[in-house]
Amino acid sequence: MKLSEFQRAVADEFGMQYGRTLTADLVLGELGGRTPDQAIDAGIPPREVWLALCRETGVPQSHWYGAGKPTPKR
């Protein structure tokens, strides 16, 4: 997962504003007591951050994989 895909997945799942708030403010123990933004800045792969965020916030597993991928062009 690229950073842009992470950002798209967060916006799609939580909305642009709330998603930004979550990634900036929600401290995740699974990520060493970091927010998602801090974890990415520390070099933790966006996919790991996304999955930790999903687990913490109760996102259904059906939304975990493939999130953030752009719609294929026809």
C-alpha positions as CSV (number, residue, x, y, z in Angstrom):
1,M,0.0,0.0,0.0
2,K,1.4,3.4,-1.0
3,L,0.9,6.5,1.1
4,S,-1.6,7.9,-1.4
5,E,-3.6,4.6,-1.1
6,F,-3.5,4.8,2.7
7,Q,-4.8,8.4,2.5
8,R,-7.6,7.4,0.0
9,A,-8.6,4.4,2.2
10,V,-8.9,6.6,5.3
11,A,-10.9,9.2,3.4
12,D,-13.2,6.6,1.9
13,E,-13.8,4.8,5.2
14,F,-14.0,7.8,7.6
15,G,-14.6,10.8,5.4
16,M,-12.0,13.5,4.6
17,Q,-12.3,15.6,7.8
18,Y,-12.8,12.8,10.4
19,G,-10.1,10.7,8.7
20,R,-7.6,13.6,9.0
21,T,-8.5,13.9,12.7
22,L,-8.1,10.2,13.3
23,T,-4.7,10.0,11.7
24,A,-3.5,13.1,13.5
25,D,-4.9,12.4,17.0
26,L,-5.8,8.7,17.6
27,V,-2.9,7.1,19.5
28,L,-2.6,3.4,18.7
29,G,-0.8,1.1,21.2
30,E,-0.3,-1.4,18.5
31,L,2.0,1.2,16.8
32,G,4.1,1.9,19.8
33,G,1.8,4.6,21.2
34,R,2.0,6.6,18.0
35,T,-0.7,8.2,15.9
36,P,-1.1,6.9,12.4
37,D,0.7,10.0,11.1
38,Q,3.6,9.6,13.5
39,A,3.9,5.9,12.7
40,I,4.1,6.6,9.0
41,D,6.7,9.4,9.7
42,A,8.7,6.8,11.7
43,G,8.8,4.5,8.7
44,I,6.1,2.0,9.6
45,P,4.6,0.9,6.3
46,P,1.2,2.4,5.4
47,R,-0.4,-1.1,5.1
48,E,0.6,-1.9,8.7
49,V,-0.8,1.5,9.9
50,W,-4.0,1.0,8.0
51,L,-4.6,-2.5,9.5
52,A,-3.9,-1.2,13.0
53,L,-6.3,1.7,12.4
54,C,-8.9,-0.7,11.2
55,R,-8.6,-3.0,14.2
56,E,-8.7,-0.1,16.6
57,T,-11.8,1.6,15.1
58,G,-13.8,-1.5,14.3
59,V,-13.7,-1.3,10.5
60,P,-15.2,-4.5,9.1
61,Q,-12.6,-6.9,7.8
62,S,-14.3,-6.8,4.4
63,H,-13.1,-3.2,4.1
64,W,-9.4,-3.9,5.1
65,Y,-8.0,-5.4,1.9
66,G,-7.9,-3.5,-1.4
67,A,-8.8,-0.3,0.3
68,G,-7.3,2.8,-1.2
69,K,-6.8,1.2,-4.6
70,P,-8.1,3.4,-7.5
71,T,-10.9,2.1,-9.5
72,P,-9.5,0.3,-12.6
73,K,-9.8,2.1,-15.9
74,R,-11.9,0.4,-18.5
